[in-house]
Amino acid sequence: MIDYSPFWITLKSSNETTYTLINLHHVSSATIQKLRDNRPLNTTTINDLCRILNCQIQDIAQYVPSEDDQTL
């Protein structure tokens, strides 16, 4: 499962807030909700977040093995 808890840590240590992401950088509130719920995001959105927060992808997301992962 992809976990976005690193995003919240990165956001907290930045000068940005969910308010500025939505209102200044035009990140949708639906994207913020997906981050809260650990739902899938596309790579373009992750790229945008990395650019806005001036960080690396591992500062946004991490893979955590889960029993809920789909069977391959």
PDB file with SEQRES, HELIX, SHEET and CRYST1 records, atoms N, CA, C and O in Angstrom:
SEQRES   1 A   72  MET ILE ASP TYR SER PRO PHE TRP ILE THR LEU LYS SER          
SEQRES   2 A   72  SER ASN GLU THR THR TYR THR LEU ILE ASN LEU HIS HIS          
SEQRES   3 A   72  VAL SER SER ALA THR ILE GLN LYS LEU ARG ASP ASN ARG          
SEQRES   4 A   72  PRO LEU ASN THR THR THR ILE ASN ASP LEU CYS ARG ILE          
SEQRES   5 A   72  LEU ASN CYS GLN ILE GLN ASP ILE ALA GLN TYR VAL PRO          
SEQRES   6 A   72  SER GLU ASP ASP GLN THR LEU                                  
HELIX    1 AA1 SER A    5  SER A   13  1                                   9    
HELIX    2 AA2 THR A   18  ASN A   23  1                                   6    
HELIX    3 AA3 SER A   29  ASP A   37  1                                   9    
HELIX    4 AA4 THR A   43  LEU A   53  1                                  11    
HELIX    5 AA5 ILE A   57  ASP A   59  5                                   3    
SHEET    1 AA1 2 ILE A   2  ASP A   3  0                                        
SHEET    2 AA1 2 GLN A  62  TYR A  63 -1                                        
CRYST1    1.000    1.000    1.000  90.00  90.00  90.00 P 1           1          
ATOM      1  N   MET A   1       0.851  -1.172   0.000  1.00  0.00           N  
ATOM      2  CA  MET A   1       0.000   0.000   0.000  1.00  0.00           C  
ATOM      3  C   MET A   1       0.900   1.239   0.000  1.00  0.00           C  
ATOM      4  O   MET A   1       1.936   1.270   0.665  1.00  0.00           O  
ATOM      5  N   ILE A   2       0.500   2.217  -0.729  1.00  0.00           N  
ATOM      6  CA  ILE A   2       1.213   3.484  -0.731  1.00  0.00           C  
ATOM      7  C   ILE A   2       0.683   4.327   0.419  1.00  0.00           C  
ATOM      8  O   ILE A   2      -0.523   4.536   0.556  1.00  0.00           O  
ATOM      9  N   ASP A   3       1.606   4.804   1.238  1.00  0.00           N  
ATOM     10  CA  ASP A   3       1.266   5.578   2.427  1.00  0.00           C  
ATOM     11  C   ASP A   3       1.783   7.005   2.236  1.00  0.00           C  
ATOM     12  O   ASP A   3       2.941   7.210   1.873  1.00  0.00           O  
ATOM     13  N   TYR A   4       0.928   7.972   2.480  1.00  0.00           N  
ATOM     14  CA  TYR A   4       1.300   9.371   2.286  1.00  0.00           C  
ATOM     15  C   TYR A   4       1.647  10.082   3.589  1.00  0.00           C  
ATOM     16  O   TYR A   4       1.660  11.312   3.625  1.00  0.00           O  
ATOM     17  N   SER A   5       1.925   9.347   4.652  1.00  0.00           N  
ATOM     18  CA  SER A   5       2.293  10.017   5.910  1.00  0.00           C  
ATOM     19  C   SER A   5       3.545  10.885   5.766  1.00  0.00           C  
ATOM     20  O   SER A   5       3.634  11.912   6.440  1.00  0.00           O  
ATOM     21  N   PRO A   6       4.527  10.522   4.913  1.00  0.00           N  
ATOM     22  CA  PRO A   6       5.666  11.440   4.736  1.00  0.00           C  
ATOM     23  C   PRO A   6       5.240  12.816   4.196  1.00  0.00           C  
ATOM     24  O   PRO A   6       5.868  13.830   4.502  1.00  0.00           O  
ATOM     25  N   PHE A   7       4.186  12.839   3.404  1.00  0.00           N  
ATOM     26  CA  PHE A   7       3.693  14.120   2.873  1.00  0.00           C  
ATOM     27  C   PHE A   7       3.333  15.073   3.998  1.00  0.00           C  
ATOM     28  O   PHE A   7       3.690  16.251   3.963  1.00  0.00           O  
ATOM     29  N   TRP A   8       2.623  14.561   4.997  1.00  0.00           N  
ATOM     30  CA  TRP A   8       2.161  15.419   6.094  1.00  0.00           C  
ATOM     31  C   TRP A   8       3.330  15.951   6.919  1.00  0.00           C  
ATOM     32  O   TRP A   8       3.287  17.082   7.405  1.00  0.00           O  
ATOM     33  N   ILE A   9       4.360  15.149   7.075  1.00  0.00           N  
ATOM     34  CA  ILE A   9       5.562  15.590   7.791  1.00  0.00           C  
ATOM     35  C   ILE A   9       6.278  16.665   6.971  1.00  0.00           C  
ATOM     36  O   ILE A   9       6.707  17.686   7.508  1.00  0.00           O  
ATOM     37  N   THR A  10       6.399  16.423   5.671  1.00  0.00           N  
ATOM     38  CA  THR A  10       7.042  17.390   4.773  1.00  0.00           C  
ATOM     39  C   THR A  10       6.255  18.693   4.735  1.00  0.00           C  
ATOM     40  O   THR A  10       6.835  19.777   4.792  1.00  0.00           O  
ATOM     41  N   LEU A  11       4.949  18.587   4.639  1.00  0.00           N  
ATOM     42  CA  LEU A  11       4.103  19.783   4.607  1.00  0.00           C  
ATOM     43  C   LEU A  11       4.275  20.596   5.884  1.00  0.00           C  
ATOM     44  O   LEU A  11       4.405  21.819   5.834  1.00  0.00           O  
ATOM     45  N   LYS A  12       4.276  19.925   7.010  1.00  0.00           N  
ATOM     46  CA  LYS A  12       4.399  20.612   8.300  1.00  0.00           C  
ATOM     47  C   LYS A  12       5.730  21.356   8.417  1.00  0.00           C  
ATOM     48  O   LYS A  12       5.792  22.430   9.015  1.00  0.00           O  
ATOM     49  N   SER A  13       6.783  20.790   7.852  1.00  0.00           N  
ATOM     50  CA  SER A  13       8.094  21.433   7.949  1.00  0.00           C  
ATOM     51  C   SER A  13       8.329  22.483   6.854  1.00  0.00           C  
ATOM     52  O   SER A  13       9.374  23.133   6.826  1.00  0.00           O  
ATOM     53  N   SER A  14       7.365  22.641   5.965  1.00  0.00           N  
ATOM     54  CA  SER A  14       7.491  23.630   4.882  1.00  0.00           C  
ATOM     55  C   SER A  14       6.770  24.922   5.269  1.00  0.00           C  
ATOM     56  O   SER A  14       6.202  25.041   6.355  1.00  0.00           O  
ATOM     57  N   ASN A  15       6.811  25.878   4.350  1.00  0.00           N  
ATOM     58  CA  ASN A  15       6.069  27.131   4.539  1.00  0.00           C  
ATOM     59  C   ASN A  15       4.659  27.039   3.979  1.00  0.00           C  
ATOM     60  O   ASN A  15       3.921  28.024   3.988  1.00  0.00           O  
ATOM     61  N   GLU A  16       4.280  25.864   3.494  1.00  0.00           N  
ATOM     62  CA  GLU A  16       2.965  25.674   2.879  1.00  0.00           C  
ATOM     63  C   GLU A  16       1.980  25.060   3.873  1.00  0.00           C  
ATOM     64  O   GLU A  16       2.374  24.492   4.891  1.00  0.00           O  
ATOM     65  N   THR A  17       0.701  25.187   3.558  1.00  0.00           N  
ATOM     66  CA  THR A  17      -0.381  24.565   4.316  1.00  0.00           C  
ATOM     67  C   THR A  17      -1.356  23.983   3.296  1.00  0.00           C  
ATOM     68  O   THR A  17      -1.222  24.230   2.098  1.00  0.00           O  
ATOM     69  N   THR A  18      -2.321  23.223   3.759  1.00  0.00           N  
ATOM     70  CA  THR A  18      -3.332  22.746   2.817  1.00  0.00           C  
ATOM     71  C   THR A  18      -4.062  23.938   2.194  1.00  0.00           C  
ATOM     72  O   THR A  18      -4.464  23.881   1.032  1.00  0.00           O  
ATOM     73  N   TYR A  19      -4.231  25.008   2.958  1.00  0.00           N  
ATOM     74  CA  TYR A  19      -4.878  26.211   2.429  1.00  0.00           C  
ATOM     75  C   TYR A  19      -4.087  26.781   1.256  1.00  0.00           C  
ATOM     76  O   TYR A  19      -4.667  27.095   0.217  1.00  0.00           O  
ATOM     77  N   THR A  20      -2.765  26.918   1.407  1.00  0.00           N  
ATOM     78  CA  THR A  20      -1.971  27.486   0.308  1.00  0.00           C  
ATOM     79  C   THR A  20      -1.871  26.517  -0.863  1.00  0.00           C  
ATOM     80  O   THR A  20      -1.826  26.938  -2.018  1.00  0.00           O  
ATOM     81  N   LEU A  21      -1.837  25.231  -0.569  1.00  0.00           N  
ATOM     82  CA  LEU A  21      -1.816  24.266  -1.677  1.00  0.00           C  
ATOM     83  C   LEU A  21      -3.065  24.420  -2.534  1.00  0.00           C  
ATOM     84  O   LEU A  21      -2.990  24.407  -3.763  1.00  0.00           O  
ATOM     85  N   ILE A  22      -4.204  24.566  -1.884  1.00  0.00           N  
ATOM     86  CA  ILE A  22      -5.474  24.679  -2.612  1.00  0.00           C  
ATOM     87  C   ILE A  22      -5.620  26.045  -3.272  1.00  0.00           C  
ATOM     88  O   ILE A  22      -5.935  26.132  -4.459  1.00  0.00           O  
ATOM     89  N   ASN A  23      -5.394  27.106  -2.512  1.00  0.00           N  
ATOM     90  CA  ASN A  23      -5.711  28.451  -2.999  1.00  0.00           C  
ATOM     91  C   ASN A  23      -4.596  29.145  -3.767  1.00  0.00           C  
ATOM     92  O   ASN A  23      -4.870  29.977  -4.632  1.00  0.00           O  
ATOM     93  N   LEU A  24      -3.357  28.822  -3.470  1.00  0.00           N  
ATOM     94  CA  LEU A  24      -2.246  29.469  -4.162  1.00  0.00           C  
ATOM     95  C   LEU A  24      -1.690  28.595  -5.290  1.00  0.00           C  
ATOM     96  O   LEU A  24      -1.336  29.097  -6.357  1.00  0.00           O  
ATOM     97  N   HIS A  25      -1.619  27.296  -5.045  1.00  0.00           N  
ATOM     98  CA  HIS A  25      -1.009  26.383  -6.016  1.00  0.00           C  
ATOM     99  C   HIS A  25      -2.041  25.575  -6.804  1.00  0.00           C  
ATOM    100  O   HIS A  25      -1.674  24.784  -7.674  1.00  0.00           O  
ATOM    101  N   HIS A  26      -3.306  25.766  -6.512  1.00  0.00           N  
ATOM    102  CA  HIS A  26      -4.414  25.150  -7.249  1.00  0.00           C  
ATOM    103  C   HIS A  26      -4.422  23.627  -7.196  1.00  0.00           C  
ATOM    104  O   HIS A  26      -4.818  22.966  -8.156  1.00  0.00           O  
ATOM    105  N   VAL A  27      -3.980  23.076  -6.063  1.00  0.00           N  
ATOM    106  CA  VAL A  27      -4.136  21.637  -5.809  1.00  0.00           C  
ATOM    107  C   VAL A  27      -5.577  21.451  -5.384  1.00  0.00           C  
ATOM    108  O   VAL A  27      -6.066  22.192  -4.531  1.00  0.00           O  
ATOM    109  N   SER A  28      -6.264  20.490  -5.952  1.00  0.00           N  
ATOM    110  CA  SER A  28      -7.685  20.339  -5.642  1.00  0.00           C  
ATOM    111  C   SER A  28      -7.886  19.814  -4.225  1.00  0.00           C  
ATOM    112  O   SER A  28      -7.036  19.112  -3.678  1.00  0.00           O  
ATOM    113  N   SER A  29      -9.024  20.171  -3.648  1.00  0.00           N  
ATOM    114  CA  SER A  29      -9.368  19.651  -2.322  1.00  0.00           C  
ATOM    115  C   SER A  29      -9.554  18.135  -2.386  1.00  0.00           C  
ATOM    116  O   SER A  29      -9.343  17.444  -1.389  1.00  0.00           O  
ATOM    117  N   ALA A  30      -9.946  17.616  -3.544  1.00  0.00           N  
ATOM    118  CA  ALA A  30     -10.078  16.167  -3.720  1.00  0.00           C  
ATOM    119  C   ALA A  30      -8.705  15.491  -3.604  1.00  0.00           C  
ATOM    120  O   ALA A  30      -8.604  14.392  -3.059  1.00  0.00           O  
ATOM    121  N   THR A  31      -7.664  16.131  -4.105  1.00  0.00           N  
ATOM    122  CA  THR A  31      -6.310  15.589  -3.977  1.00  0.00           C  
ATOM    123  C   THR A  31      -5.880  15.567  -2.518  1.00  0.00           C  
ATOM    124  O   THR A  31      -5.288  14.590  -2.060  1.00  0.00           O  
ATOM    125  N   ILE A  32      -6.170  16.622  -1.795  1.00  0.00           N  
ATOM    126  CA  ILE A  32      -5.845  16.669  -0.363  1.00  0.00           C  
ATOM    127  C   ILE A  32      -6.564  15.537   0.365  1.00  0.00           C  
ATOM    128  O   ILE A  32      -5.989  14.898   1.246  1.00  0.00           O  
ATOM    129  N   GLN A  33      -7.805  15.292   0.002  1.00  0.00           N  
ATOM    130  CA  GLN A  33      -8.557  14.207   0.629  1.00  0.00           C  
ATOM    131  C   GLN A  33      -7.958  12.845   0.286  1.00  0.00           C  
ATOM    132  O   GLN A  33      -7.902  11.960   1.140  1.00  0.00           O  
ATOM    133  N   LYS A  34      -7.514  12.673  -0.951  1.00  0.00           N  
ATOM    134  CA  LYS A  34      -6.855  11.420  -1.340  1.00  0.00           C  
ATOM    135  C   LYS A  34      -5.593  11.199  -0.511  1.00  0.00           C  
ATOM    136  O   LYS A  34      -5.307  10.072  -0.106  1.00  0.00           O  
ATOM    137  N   LEU A  35      -4.845  12.254  -0.258  1.00  0.00           N  
ATOM    138  CA  LEU A  35      -3.651  12.152   0.579  1.00  0.00           C  
ATOM    139  C   LEU A  35      -4.024  11.744   2.005  1.00  0.00           C  
ATOM    140  O   LEU A  35      -3.347  10.923   2.622  1.00  0.00           O  
ATOM    141  N   ARG A  36      -5.092  12.318   2.510  1.00  0.00           N  
ATOM    142  CA  ARG A  36      -5.561  11.972   3.866  1.00  0.00           C  
ATOM    143  C   ARG A  36      -5.972  10.503   3.949  1.00  0.00           C  
ATOM    144  O   ARG A  36      -5.724   9.841   4.957  1.00  0.00           O  
ATOM    145  N   ASP A  37      -6.597   9.997   2.895  1.00  0.00           N  
ATOM    146  CA  ASP A  37      -7.168   8.647   2.892  1.00  0.00           C  
ATOM    147  C   ASP A  37      -6.232   7.592   2.300  1.00  0.00           C  
ATOM    148  O   ASP A  37      -6.617   6.430   2.174  1.00  0.00           O  
ATOM    149  N   ASN A  38      -5.011   7.982   1.936  1.00  0.00           N  
ATOM    150  CA  ASN A  38      -4.063   7.068   1.279  1.00  0.00           C  
ATOM    151  C   ASN A  38      -4.655   6.419   0.034  1.00  0.00           C  
ATOM    152  O   ASN A  38      -4.438   5.236  -0.229  1.00  0.00           O  
ATOM    153  N   ARG A  39      -5.399   7.205  -0.721  1.00  0.00           N  
ATOM    154  CA  ARG A  39      -5.946   6.713  -1.989  1.00  0.00           C  
ATOM    155  C   ARG A  39      -4.973   7.050  -3.117  1.00  0.00           C  
ATOM    156  O   ARG A  39      -4.136   7.939  -2.963  1.00  0.00           O  
ATOM    157  N   PRO A  40      -5.072   6.354  -4.242  1.00  0.00           N  
ATOM    158  CA  PRO A  40      -4.111   6.544  -5.336  1.00  0.00           C  
ATOM    159  C   PRO A  40      -4.089   7.971  -5.895  1.00  0.00           C  
ATOM    160  O   PRO A  40      -5.120   8.630  -6.026  1.00  0.00           O  
ATOM    161  N   LEU A  41      -2.876   8.417  -6.216  1.00  0.00           N  
ATOM    162  CA  LEU A  41      -2.648   9.681  -6.919  1.00  0.00           C  
ATOM    163  C   LEU A  41      -1.870   9.371  -8.179  1.00  0.00           C  
ATOM    164  O   LEU A  41      -1.135   8.385  -8.229  1.00  0.00           O  
ATOM    165  N   ASN A  42      -2.024  10.202  -9.199  1.00  0.00           N  
ATOM    166  CA  ASN A  42      -1.222   9.967 -10.397  1.00  0.00           C  
ATOM    167  C   ASN A  42       0.155  10.613 -10.236  1.00  0.00           C  
ATOM    168  O   ASN A  42       0.352  11.477  -9.382  1.00  0.00           O  
ATOM    169  N   THR A  43       1.078  10.192 -11.048  1.00  0.00           N  
ATOM    170  CA  THR A  43       2.456  10.664 -10.915  1.00  0.00           C  
ATOM    171  C   THR A  43       2.606  12.149 -11.238  1.00  0.00           C  
ATOM    172  O   THR A  43       3.522  12.799 -10.734  1.00  0.00           O  
ATOM    173  N   THR A  44       1.736  12.684 -12.056  1.00  0.00           N  
ATOM    174  CA  THR A  44       1.771  14.121 -12.345  1.00  0.00           C  
ATOM    175  C   THR A  44       1.483  14.916 -11.079  1.00  0.00           C  
ATOM    176  O   THR A  44       2.126  15.933 -10.821  1.00  0.00           O  
ATOM    177  N   THR A  45       0.526  14.459 -10.297  1.00  0.00           N  
ATOM    178  CA  THR A  45       0.192  15.132  -9.039  1.00  0.00           C  
ATOM    179  C   THR A  45       1.349  15.026  -8.058  1.00  0.00           C  
ATOM    180  O   THR A  45       1.687  16.003  -7.390  1.00  0.00           O  
ATOM    181  N   ILE A  46       1.955  13.855  -7.966  1.00  0.00           N  
ATOM    182  CA  ILE A  46       3.104  13.683  -7.081  1.00  0.00           C  
ATOM    183  C   ILE A  46       4.252  14.588  -7.531  1.00  0.00           C  
ATOM    184  O   ILE A  46       4.929  15.195  -6.700  1.00  0.00           O  
ATOM    185  N   ASN A  47       4.469  14.678  -8.833  1.00  0.00           N  
ATOM    186  CA  ASN A  47       5.483  15.582  -9.383  1.00  0.00           C  
ATOM    187  C   ASN A  47       5.201  17.028  -8.965  1.00  0.00           C  
ATOM    188  O   ASN A  47       6.106  17.739  -8.529  1.00  0.00           O  
ATOM    189  N   ASP A  48       3.956  17.452  -9.101  1.00  0.00           N  
ATOM    190  CA  ASP A  48       3.578  18.819  -8.724  1.00  0.00           C  
ATOM    191  C   ASP A  48       3.836  19.077  -7.242  1.00  0.00           C  
ATOM    192  O   ASP A  48       4.347  20.135  -6.874  1.00  0.00           O  
ATOM    193  N   LEU A  49       3.486  18.120  -6.397  1.00  0.00           N  
ATOM    194  CA  LEU A  49       3.705  18.277  -4.957  1.00  0.00           C  
ATOM    195  C   LEU A  49       5.193  18.365  -4.637  1.00  0.00           C  
ATOM    196  O   LEU A  49       5.600  19.167  -3.796  1.00  0.00           O  
ATOM    197  N   CYS A  50       6.006  17.547  -5.298  1.00  0.00           N  
ATOM    198  CA  CYS A  50       7.454  17.613  -5.105  1.00  0.00           C  
ATOM    199  C   CYS A  50       7.999  18.975  -5.519  1.00  0.00           C  
ATOM    200  O   CYS A  50       8.856  19.544  -4.843  1.00  0.00           O  
ATOM    201  N   ARG A  51       7.500  19.485  -6.620  1.00  0.00           N  
ATOM    202  CA  ARG A  51       7.949  20.804  -7.108  1.00  0.00           C  
ATOM    203  C   ARG A  51       7.537  21.907  -6.131  1.00  0.00           C  
ATOM    204  O   ARG A  51       8.347  22.766  -5.784  1.00  0.00           O  
ATOM    205  N   ILE A  52       6.284  21.882  -5.693  1.00  0.00           N  
ATOM    206  CA  ILE A  52       5.773  22.909  -4.778  1.00  0.00           C  
ATOM    207  C   ILE A  52       6.527  22.876  -3.450  1.00  0.00           C  
ATOM    208  O   ILE A  52       6.898  23.919  -2.912  1.00  0.00           O  
ATOM    209  N   LEU A  53       6.749  21.667  -2.927  1.00  0.00           N  
ATOM    210  CA  LEU A  53       7.374  21.526  -1.612  1.00  0.00           C  
ATOM    211  C   LEU A  53       8.896  21.421  -1.683  1.00  0.00           C  
ATOM    212  O   LEU A  53       9.572  21.321  -0.659  1.00  0.00           O  
ATOM    213  N   ASN A  54       9.427  21.446  -2.915  1.00  0.00           N  
ATOM    214  CA  ASN A  54      10.873  21.361  -3.133  1.00  0.00           C  
ATOM    215  C   ASN A  54      11.456  20.158  -2.388  1.00  0.00           C  
ATOM    216  O   ASN A  54      12.351  20.286  -1.552  1.00  0.00           O  
ATOM    217  N   CYS A  55      10.912  18.985  -2.726  1.00  0.00           N  
ATOM    218  CA  CYS A  55      11.320  17.762  -2.022  1.00  0.00           C  
ATOM    219  C   CYS A  55      11.424  16.593  -3.002  1.00  0.00           C  
ATOM    220  O   CYS A  55      11.147  16.739  -4.192  1.00  0.00           O  
ATOM    221  N   GLN A  56      11.821  15.455  -2.491  1.00  0.00           N  
ATOM    222  CA  GLN A  56      11.937  14.226  -3.266  1.00  0.00           C  
ATOM    223  C   GLN A  56      10.683  13.376  -3.083  1.00  0.00           C  
ATOM    224  O   GLN A  56       9.910  13.591  -2.149  1.00  0.00           O  
ATOM    225  N   ILE A  57      10.489  12.417  -3.973  1.00  0.00           N  
ATOM    226  CA  ILE A  57       9.281  11.589  -3.937  1.00  0.00           C  
ATOM    227  C   ILE A  57       9.130  10.854  -2.600  1.00  0.00           C  
ATOM    228  O   ILE A  57       8.010  10.666  -2.125  1.00  0.00           O  
ATOM    229  N   GLN A  58      10.234  10.442  -1.997  1.00  0.00           N  
ATOM    230  CA  GLN A  58      10.147   9.733  -0.717  1.00  0.00           C  
ATOM    231  C   GLN A  58       9.702  10.664   0.413  1.00  0.00           C  
ATOM    232  O   GLN A  58       9.361  10.200   1.501  1.00  0.00           O  
ATOM    233  N   ASP A  59       9.704  11.960   0.161  1.00  0.00           N  
ATOM    234  CA  ASP A  59       9.179  12.918   1.135  1.00  0.00           C  
ATOM    235  C   ASP A  59       7.669  13.068   1.012  1.00  0.00           C  
ATOM    236  O   ASP A  59       7.036  13.748   1.820  1.00  0.00           O  
ATOM    237  N   ILE A  60       7.097  12.427  -0.004  1.00  0.00           N  
ATOM    238  CA  ILE A  60       5.653  12.475  -0.251  1.00  0.00           C  
ATOM    239  C   ILE A  60       4.998  11.131   0.049  1.00  0.00           C  
ATOM    240  O   ILE A  60       3.916  11.084   0.636  1.00  0.00           O  
ATOM    241  N   ALA A  61       5.645  10.042  -0.350  1.00  0.00           N  
ATOM    242  CA  ALA A  61       5.007   8.717  -0.256  1.00  0.00           C  
ATOM    243  C   ALA A  61       6.034   7.643   0.072  1.00  0.00           C  
ATOM    244  O   ALA A  61       7.234   7.788  -0.159  1.00  0.00           O  
ATOM    245  N   GLN A  62       5.500   6.555   0.623  1.00  0.00           N  
ATOM    246  CA  GLN A  62       6.320   5.374   0.876  1.00  0.00           C  
ATOM    247  C   GLN A  62       5.469   4.130   0.673  1.00  0.00           C  
ATOM    248  O   GLN A  62       4.250   4.155   0.840  1.00  0.00           O  
ATOM    249  N   TYR A  63       6.138   3.041   0.308  1.00  0.00           N  
ATOM    250  CA  TYR A  63       5.441   1.765   0.159  1.00  0.00           C  
ATOM    251  C   TYR A  63       5.501   1.017   1.486  1.00  0.00           C  
ATOM    252  O   TYR A  63       6.567   0.863   2.084  1.00  0.00           O  
ATOM    253  N   VAL A  64       4.335   0.554   1.933  1.00  0.00           N  
ATOM    254  CA  VAL A  64       4.241  -0.236   3.156  1.00  0.00           C  
ATOM    255  C   VAL A  64       3.518  -1.530   2.793  1.00  0.00           C  
ATOM    256  O   VAL A  64       2.354  -1.482   2.394  1.00  0.00           O  
ATOM    257  N   PRO A  65       4.179  -2.695   2.920  1.00  0.00           N  
ATOM    258  CA  PRO A  65       3.494  -3.951   2.629  1.00  0.00           C  
ATOM    259  C   PRO A  65       2.225  -4.078   3.472  1.00  0.00           C  
ATOM    260  O   PRO A  65       2.196  -3.705   4.644  1.00  0.00           O  
ATOM    261  N   SER A  66       1.188  -4.610   2.850  1.00  0.00           N  
ATOM    262  CA  SER A  66      -0.098  -4.704   3.526  1.00  0.00           C  
ATOM    263  C   SER A  66      -0.831  -5.968   3.121  1.00  0.00           C  
ATOM    264  O   SER A  66      -0.699  -6.439   1.991  1.00  0.00           O  
ATOM    265  N   GLU A  67      -1.598  -6.512   4.040  1.00  0.00           N  
ATOM    266  CA  GLU A  67      -2.460  -7.657   3.742  1.00  0.00           C  
ATOM    267  C   GLU A  67      -3.535  -7.279   2.724  1.00  0.00           C  
ATOM    268  O   GLU A  67      -4.089  -8.150   2.053  1.00  0.00           O  
ATOM    269  N   ASP A  68      -3.829  -5.993   2.609  1.00  0.00           N  
ATOM    270  CA  ASP A  68      -4.866  -5.512   1.695  1.00  0.00           C  
ATOM    271  C   ASP A  68      -4.377  -5.329   0.264  1.00  0.00           C  
ATOM    272  O   ASP A  68      -5.173  -5.027  -0.625  1.00  0.00           O  
ATOM    273  N   ASP A  69      -3.068  -5.510   0.027  1.00  0.00           N  
ATOM    274  CA  ASP A  69      -2.545  -5.402  -1.337  1.00  0.00           C  
ATOM    275  C   ASP A  69      -3.211  -6.444  -2.220  1.00  0.00           C  
ATOM    276  O   ASP A  69      -3.515  -7.548  -1.768  1.00  0.00           O  
ATOM    277  N   GLN A  70      -3.434  -6.093  -3.473  1.00  0.00           N  
ATOM    278  CA  GLN A  70      -4.049  -7.047  -4.407  1.00  0.00           C  
ATOM    279  C   GLN A  70      -3.115  -8.222  -4.658  1.00  0.00           C  
ATOM    280  O   GLN A  70      -1.894  -8.079  -4.610  1.00  0.00           O  
ATOM    281  N   THR A  71      -3.689  -9.362  -4.921  1.00  0.00           N  
ATOM    282  CA  THR A  71      -2.915 -10.554  -5.235  1.00  0.00           C  
ATOM    283  C   THR A  71      -2.362 -10.430  -6.644  1.00  0.00           C  
ATOM    284  O   THR A  71      -3.070 -10.013  -7.561  1.00  0.00           O  
ATOM    285  N   LEU A  72      -1.111 -10.789  -6.814  1.00  0.00           N  
ATOM    286  CA  LEU A  72      -0.490 -10.727  -8.143  1.00  0.00           C  
ATOM    287  C   LEU A  72      -0.460 -12.085  -8.778  1.00  0.00           C  
ATOM    288  O   LEU A  72       0.026 -12.231  -9.899  1.00  0.00           O  
TER     289      LEU A  72                                                      
END                                                                             
